[in-house]
Amino acid sequence: MSFFDPDYTSTKSQTVAIKRPKVSVVIPMYNAAAYLQECLDSVLAQTFRNFEVICVDDGSPDNCAEIIQACTDERVILVKQRNRGLAGARNTGVCRSSGEYLAFLDSDDRWDPRKLEFHVGHLNANPDVGVSYSASQFMNDDSQDMGIGQHPKCEDISAEDIFCRNPVGNGSAPVIRRETLNDIEFIRPEMGHYGSMYFDESFRQSEDVECWLRIALSTKWKFAGLPEALTWYRVNGEGLSANWRRQLEAWERSVENNRKIDPAFIAKWESLARAYQYRYLARRAVQSRDSESATTLLSLAFKSDSRILLKEFTKTAVTSACTLLLATLQKNHYDRLERKMMAMAA
């Protein structure tokens, strides 16, 4: 069977469920075998049980597929395809799925056991909400709680919030109504794909940010969050500062993709959104102990729009303080201070 290309194959562990699942969980897999079992176990431990799990092996060079094939739970489906990136793996997962709601989980992250229960209740009770998301807690490579996380705005979310602050936070936080994805469906024949797309496969980074803004600007669906930290997001500091330029370039492309939908909106909020993006990247550079990049990015943030200091004084002030201290303190002294300061601005 092929949705997009002749390399697409699908196996189950190996029975097709008769009852349509309420939720389809999509797990893109590429070079994440070290964390995949933990990720999968967190889904199978959910208190809400009516789901299927679409595990998309995106041409991974490791043994991700073998881990999934060893699972005997009939709700777990393995899909193999040539490498198309995270957006392509998510698109394949959506097309292969049958649930009313789509939940996305990156293969190096995990969920709280109540994740699906809470989101299903949230979406059932709010038919105008298209994207339900949760707060997230950060963990390190060893799956240890880092004591910090993302605790975004959850109510009265505007397109400005999506553009400037991305309250969804990360790709393992949202549970999305299928109708919402149907409303942004497109095809990309110039890329050789004639199946449905939802995430833009020309992106290798920021594909989720681009998608959320497209939903906010082109559909009627609302975004709303749950304050509970139901997602565990893995922070890997390796290479963060080295690729911040690529991250910024991808974000800029996401802005240009959506400018055609509402150019007046983009023009109004662009400088502030860019300032927030610079500050976000500065925090990532701080986490990877790259003082030079953090200083450069923070300076760019203030040059883009100094309102970030007034709008979010604590977070901006803490980021500024961490950047300064990183450049002046010895590493062991700095490490002790950082966790306390970042927790203040979570």
C-alpha positions in Angstrom: 0.0 0.0 0.0 1.3 3.5 -0.8 0.0 6.9 0.2 3.0 8.9 -1.1 5.7 6.7 -2.5 6.6 3.2 -3.4 8.8 2.8 -0.3 5.8 3.0 2.0 4.8 -0.3 3.7 2.7 -1.0 6.7 2.5 -3.9 9.1 0.6 -4.4 12.4 1.4 -6.6 15.2 -0.6 -7.9 12.9 -4.4 -7.5 13.3 -6.6 -4.6 12.1 -8.8 -3.4 14.9 -12.5 -3.6 14.2 -13.6 -0.8 16.4 -12.5 2.7 15.2 -10.2 4.2 17.8 -11.1 7.5 19.4 -7.4 8.6 19.3 -4.6 7.9 16.8 -1.2 8.4 18.4 1.5 9.1 15.8 5.1 8.4 16.7 7.7 9.4 14.0 10.9 7.4 14.4 14.4 8.2 13.3 17.5 7.3 15.2 15.8 7.2 18.5 15.9 3.5 19.5 17.6 4.5 22.8 14.4 6.2 24.0 11.7 4.4 21.9 10.7 1.7 24.4 10.2 4.3 27.2 8.2 6.4 24.7 6.0 3.5 23.7 5.5 2.2 27.2 4.2 5.7 28.2 1.5 5.4 25.5 0.5 1.8 26.4 0.2 2.9 30.1 -2.5 5.5 29.3 -5.6 5.4 31.5 -7.6 6.1 28.3 -7.5 2.9 26.4 -9.4 3.5 23.1 -6.4 4.4 20.8 -4.2 3.1 18.1 -0.4 3.8 17.8 1.0 4.5 14.4 4.8 4.2 14.5 6.4 5.6 11.4 9.9 4.4 10.7 11.2 7.3 8.6 14.1 5.3 7.0 15.8 5.1 10.4 19.3 3.5 10.3 18.9 2.0 13.8 16.6 -0.8 15.2 13.5 1.2 15.8 11.4 -1.1 13.6 12.6 -4.2 15.5 11.5 -2.6 18.8 8.0 -2.0 17.5 7.8 -5.4 15.9 8.5 -7.0 19.3 5.4 -5.3 20.7 2.5 -7.7 21.0 -0.2 -5.1 21.6 -2.5 -5.2 18.5 -3.1 -1.5 18.7 0.5 -0.8 17.7 1.0 -0.4 13.9 4.4 -0.2 12.2 4.7 1.9 9.0 8.0 2.0 7.0 8.9 4.6 4.5 12.0 6.2 2.9 13.3 9.1 4.8 11.2 12.2 4.4 11.8 14.1 7.7 9.7 14.7 10.7 6.9 16.5 8.7 6.7 13.6 6.2 6.6 11.0 9.0 3.8 12.9 10.7 1.9 13.2 7.4 2.2 9.5 6.8 1.0 8.8 10.4 -2.1 11.0 9.9 -3.0 9.4 6.5 -2.6 5.9 8.0 -4.6 6.6 11.1 -8.4 6.4 11.7 -9.0 8.1 15.0 -11.2 11.1 15.6 -8.3 12.8 17.4 -4.6 12.8 16.4 -2.0 12.8 19.2 1.6 13.4 18.3 4.5 12.1 20.3 8.2 12.3 19.3 10.1 9.1 19.9 12.5 10.5 22.5 9.7 12.0 24.7 7.1 10.4 26.9 3.6 11.1 28.4 2.0 11.2 31.7 -0.4 8.2 32.0 -3.4 10.7 32.1 -2.4 12.5 28.9 -5.0 11.1 26.6 -7.8 10.9 29.2 -7.4 14.6 29.9 -7.2 15.7 26.3 -10.1 13.6 25.1 -12.3 15.1 27.9 -11.1 18.6 26.9 -11.9 18.2 23.2 -15.2 16.4 23.9 -16.3 19.3 26.1 -15.1 22.0 23.8 -16.3 21.4 20.2 -14.8 24.7 18.9 -11.3 23.7 20.1 -9.3 22.2 17.3 -5.9 22.0 19.0 -5.6 20.9 22.7 -2.2 21.0 24.3 -0.7 20.7 27.7 2.1 22.1 29.8 5.4 20.1 29.6 8.1 19.1 32.0 11.7 18.9 30.8 13.9 15.8 31.3 17.5 15.1 30.4 19.2 12.3 28.4 18.9 10.1 31.5 15.1 10.7 31.8 15.7 12.7 35.0 13.4 15.6 35.8 15.3 18.9 35.1 13.1 20.9 37.5 12.0 23.2 34.7 9.4 23.1 31.9 6.9 24.9 29.7 3.9 26.3 31.4 2.2 28.3 28.6 -1.0 30.4 28.4 -4.0 28.0 28.2 -7.1 30.2 27.6 -8.2 32.9 25.2 -5.5 32.0 22.8 -5.3 34.4 19.8 -3.4 34.2 16.5 -1.0 36.7 18.1 -0.2 34.2 20.9 0.4 31.5 18.4 2.7 33.7 16.3 4.7 35.3 19.1 4.7 32.7 21.9 3.8 29.3 20.4 1.9 28.1 23.5 1.7 24.6 22.1 5.4 24.4 23.0 6.7 21.2 21.4 5.6 18.5 19.0 4.6 16.0 21.8 2.2 18.3 23.5 -0.8 18.6 21.1 -3.9 16.5 20.5 -5.7 17.7 17.4 -9.2 17.2 16.1 -9.1 15.4 12.7 -11.5 18.0 11.2 -8.9 20.7 12.0 -6.2 18.9 10.0 -8.7 18.3 7.2 -9.2 22.0 6.9 -5.5 22.6 6.2 -4.9 19.6 4.0 -2.9 20.2 0.8 -0.9 18.3 -1.8 2.6 19.1 -3.2 2.8 17.5 -6.7 6.0 19.5 -7.4 7.7 17.4 -4.7 6.4 14.2 -6.3 3.7 13.7 -3.6 0.0 13.4 -4.5 -1.3 12.3 -1.1 -2.6 14.5 1.6 -0.2 16.7 3.6 -0.8 18.7 6.7 2.8 19.5 7.8 4.9 21.1 5.1 7.6 18.6 4.1 9.9 21.3 2.7 10.7 22.0 6.4 13.2 20.0 8.4 12.8 22.3 11.4 9.9 24.5 12.6 7.4 22.4 10.7 5.1 22.4 13.7 5.3 26.2 14.3 4.4 26.7 10.6 1.5 24.4 10.9 0.0 26.0 14.1 0.2 29.4 12.6 -1.5 28.2 9.4 -4.3 26.8 11.5 -4.7 30.0 13.4 -4.7 32.2 10.3 -6.8 30.1 7.9 -9.4 28.2 10.0 -12.0 28.8 12.6 -10.6 26.4 15.1 -9.5 27.5 18.5 -6.4 26.6 20.5 -6.7 25.8 24.2 -4.4 24.2 26.8 -4.4 22.2 29.9 -2.2 23.5 32.8 -1.1 20.0 33.9 2.3 18.9 32.8 1.2 15.9 30.8 4.2 15.8 28.4 7.8 15.0 29.3 10.0 16.7 26.8 13.6 15.5 26.4 16.2 18.3 26.3 19.4 17.3 24.6 22.0 20.1 24.8 24.3 18.6 22.2 24.4 20.7 19.1 21.8 23.2 20.2 23.9 26.3 19.8 25.5 24.9 16.7 22.3 24.8 14.7 20.5 27.9 16.0 21.1 29.6 12.6 19.3 26.8 10.9 16.5 27.0 13.4 16.2 30.7 12.8 16.2 30.2 9.1 13.4 27.7 9.3 11.4 30.0 11.6 11.8 32.8 9.0 10.5 30.5 6.3 7.5 29.7 8.4 6.7 33.4 8.6 7.0 33.8 4.8 4.8 30.7 4.2 2.0 32.3 6.3 2.5 35.9 5.2 0.4 35.2 2.0 -2.6 34.2 4.2 -2.8 37.4 6.2 0.0 39.9 5.3 -1.4 42.6 7.5 -1.3 40.4 10.6 2.3 39.3 9.9 3.4 42.9 9.4 1.8 44.0 12.7 3.3 41.3 14.9 6.5 40.3 13.0 9.1 42.3 15.0 7.7 41.2 18.4 7.5 37.5 17.2 11.0 37.7 16.0 12.2 39.1 19.3 10.6 36.2 21.1 12.2 33.8 18.7 15.7 35.3 19.3 15.1 35.1 23.1 14.0 31.5 22.8 17.2 30.6 20.9 19.2 32.6 23.5 17.8 30.4 26.2 18.7 27.3 24.2 22.3 28.6 23.7 22.5 29.2 27.5 21.4 25.5 28.1 24.2 24.4 25.8 26.7 26.7 27.5 27.4 28.8 24.4 27.9 32.2 25.9 28.8 33.9 22.6 25.7 32.8 20.8 23.5 33.6 23.8 24.9 37.1 24.0 24.4 37.6 20.2 20.8 36.3 20.2 19.8 38.3 23.2 21.1 41.5 21.6 19.2 40.7 18.5 16.0 40.2 20.5 16.2 43.7 22.0 17.0 45.2 18.7 14.0 43.5 17.1 11.5 44.7 19.7 12.2 45.9 23.2 8.6 45.2 24.3 9.6 41.7 25.3 11.0 43.2 28.5 7.7 44.8 29.4 5.5 42.0 28.2 7.4 39.2 30.0 9.8 41.0 32.4 10.7 38.0 34.5 11.5 35.6 31.7 13.5 38.2 29.8 15.3 39.4 32.9 16.2 35.9 33.9 17.5 35.0 30.4 19.6 38.2 30.4 21.0 37.4 33.8 21.8 33.8 32.8 23.6 35.1 29.7 25.7 37.5 31.7 26.5 35.0 34.5 27.4 32.3 31.9 30.0 34.7 30.5 31.5 35.6 33.9 31.2 32.6 36.4 33.0 29.4 36.6 30.9 26.5 35.2 30.3 24.7 38.6 29.1 28.0 40.2 26.9 28.8 37.2 25.3 25.4 37.0 24.0 25.7 40.6 22.5 29.1 39.9 20.9 28.3 36.5 18.4 25.7 37.6 17.0 28.1 40.2 16.8 31.0 37.8 15.3 29.1 34.9 12.7 27.6 37.2 11.6 31.2 38.1 10.9 31.9 34.4 9.4 28.6 33.3 
